[in-house]
């Protein structure tokens, strides 16, 4: 495939703006992730497994639509128990900030939020972080990444390599999330995220929400495989909506009392 053809495939050019067209376009992105991100997923799984064996947590952070990655890693059926999600609303829920700050749609661009979010999360030195950002350029994201590395944690980034390369960083350091992370996982999303081009201009149907969730579960699968291959029992949630689910989950969560936050 030529460079031009590859770019068009990433963007879904030529695909009809229909449900079937989106399925066809996103399948090619999924296939590319399966081929190109194997090494990165393996490295990410190694870091997370090492952290969990040391008694650490997986701390997951994302803003905007990328906060779905944190939700996908933390506190869900079939997922790992020693996980914690970090969200912008933690500033209000746990940090006592005025709720009006969440009315600022550009809050993620403010570098000053990073230190407070890190303080609220109260990570231990052995914790590992996963951060998701489509562009990887906003001030709060980059500042958080820098702080994580300054404190000695391993950092895994989930981002669009194509998008982040085409936009200028908004952090004073001039760095992007991808410049700071120990492992960078490419979610395969095109510049602008939306996959299907419109004849009138622009595009519709973003891809990052789908591929971010895919990458999250690929990483979880590899972590669990490593734990079980060592003859250990992986600390995995059951659905709270099956018999015995609550009891199973509360028993496992008690190992991380005060460290794993689970809210409505």
Secondary structure, 3 states (H helix, E strand, C coil): CCHHHHHHHHHCCCCCCCHHHHHHHHHHHHHHHHHHCHHHHHHHHHHHHHHHHCCCCEEEEECHHHHHHHHHHCCCCCCECCEEEECCCHHHHCCCCCHHHHHCCCHHHCCCHHHHHHHHHCCCCCCEEEEECCCCCCHHHHHHHHHHHHCCCCEEEEECHHHHHCCCCCCCCCCCHHHHCCEEEECCCCCCCEEEECCCCCEEEECHHHHHHHHHHHHHHHHHHHHHHCCCCCCECCCCCCCCHHHHHHHHHHHHCCCCCCCC
